[in-house]
Amino acid sequence: MTASYSGDSNFNGGSATLVQKIHAQGSTTTLTSLPNPSTVGTSVSFTAAVTSGPPTPTGMVTFREGSTVLAQIPLSGGVASFSTRNLGVGNHTVTAIYQSDTVFASSSGTKTQTVAAPTPTPTPTPEPTPTPEPTPTPSPTPTPTPTPTPTPTPTPTPTPTPAQAINLSTRMLVQAGDKAGIGGFIITGSSSKHVLIRAIGPSLTQLGVPNALVDPKLELHDSGPAPIAFNNDWRDNQEAAIKATGIPPTNDSESAIDATLTPGNYTAIVTGNGSNTTGVALIEVYDLDQSAGKLANISTRAFVSTGDEIAIAGFTLGGQSGSDRVVVRGVGPSLTASGVPNPLADPTLELRESNGALLAANNDWQDDPNQAAKLTAAGLAPSNKLESGIAATLPPGRYTALLAGGNNGTGIGLVEVYDLGP
């Protein structure tokens, strides 16, 4: 700023200059999130409030987690908000960065969002009929992991127990966020159960499965919010115990957890490690002992695509004689009640023997009155008429259940196998 004097007959003219520095007005950014804590797949809203003296701040807010930009939202009334369902299990440090305009200085605020795993099985599970006291039988040699459709082969079989499920598995397409592979299983009875849980990916390519998950990682949860076990590469921390089971994964990048679990509900979550977040994977639960406890069912939630990327549940019934009553369900539309986005609109279900022979098929569970009556009597009738269900009495052997979408539909579905006993 310059002031100039022109002078007169008595005084010479002159000028003076003054530099006045004007700073941007300070600002404060506060970040909040709701709900916090949350569960996987739940929508979380982040709100950044930028305050200062009048006038109300304007400009842009960038939401980041580390170097990843989650959203860029303009301020409206000094507030910017966005929502996401794509946060995985764990703690997420999110920062809201206010970018200055000509009036206000930049500022930022940080919030830690805690995301827990969902409850083990999204749908109710009845208490199975007690199983007869087991009779020891010879231990079979483990068989290969299931093959792709149309004739999938279930997974390896550890030491069996007569007339009960000894191995439950599901092959599915794993993606990021709410499209992770989520397998719930239940241990019933009065004693603890020794199990091996595996997440298989790279070795599926040897069986001709395309687009296998390159580097699966595995979390195990009980009914609490935090994982009780975690594994990325199976040799990392339980190598000796896993080898002792006789069925370690064949690829070092695959995951496994050896655990002895008390009766209750459990959830295994399979995701891709690092940037390798998408691909076909297999989640498996093996019963490794003949205790009074029983591996009662598996209920796996996954994104169901088409072709080789449908969901395939494999299960093995042990023993040399006797039969088990089994219910298999394909659930989709009713998942909306649990807040699951993009559910499979019209699930279809097939039950096959190990050689691929079709035993039963179902589209809508009420189509066959006889089947509908059996599902209702078992307390397992699906809540939506478009969902699928098959009730069967099966001898010892290996079986697969294939969940797909009618008319090549895709979406998040639930494939369930219930062992109801003899």
Secondary structure as UniProt FT lines:
FT   STRAND          2..5
FT   STRAND          14..17
FT   STRAND          28..34
FT   STRAND          38..39
FT   TURN            40..41
FT   STRAND          44..51
FT   STRAND          60..65
FT   TURN            66..67
FT   STRAND          68..74
FT   TURN            77..78
FT   STRAND          79..84
FT   STRAND          90..99
FT   STRAND          107..116
FT   TURN            149..150
FT   TURN            162..163
FT   STRAND          165..174
FT   HELIX           177..179
FT   STRAND          181..188
FT   STRAND          193..200
FT   HELIX           202..207
FT   STRAND          216..221
FT   STRAND          227..231
FT   TURN            234..237
FT   HELIX           239..244
FT   TURN            245..246
FT   TURN            252..253
FT   STRAND          255..261
FT   STRAND          264..272
FT   TURN            274..275
FT   STRAND          279..287
FT   STRAND          294..304
FT   HELIX           307..309
FT   STRAND          311..317
FT   STRAND          324..331
FT   HELIX           333..338
FT   STRAND          347..353
FT   TURN            354..355
FT   STRAND          358..362
FT   TURN            365..366
FT   HELIX           369..377
FT   TURN            378..379
FT   TURN            385..386
FT   STRAND          388..394
FT   STRAND          397..405
FT   HELIX           406..408
FT   STRAND          411..421
//
